Amino acid sequence: MGFELESLYQAMTFALVDLVAGNEQERGVDIGTRGDTARIRVLESTGEVVMTVYGTGYSEVGEQFVLSCLKRLSVQRLGELHKTPLKKAAPLTLAKG
């Protein structure tokens, strides 16, 4: 079993959305494309749009998505996050071979 980066990126994206919008309910994602341009909308279970971003290509859409999330975080919420302890990893033992 290998580690899948795509799954990691997806989990990171939804964790960022949960920080901004709260994690009380399920959300959906609506993606529309026209040529190289994409529109991504994050929807609440009621269909209400939480956020919308536009961009050309994965890098630009990803950057706009992150910026949109960061702009929605309040100073108070950032302070709370700063106090949240990180999990400490167990030391890794590398196999010789």
Steps between C-alpha positions, in 0.01 A plus 500: 500500500650830390432853607277684252575870458166567328314376808721717721430810289128429506503457878700823541256691282196386694677565832562858383134541403395359839720760675326777310140381480479275803462125485145456621362357178582326176605711203499449130724632226371621164758533224433671169749536218521692176821440310786538749293709742338335801245614755484316829215554744485353849138431593329433831261204517214750449650607166616838633834608354775533763766625258576527130840525333606533137829435327686362204672170572547309823765730645298819460175344624683348798663832584168685479337235715764532773490881489122498525517276808776702668317828445199357684695403812465755778786612723316342793474165319868514404583556867296194596675292233839618619425357845394162360779250568636295214526124529856393558617230265663186625862473386543315172740211480649459156570149383855439389537319179 
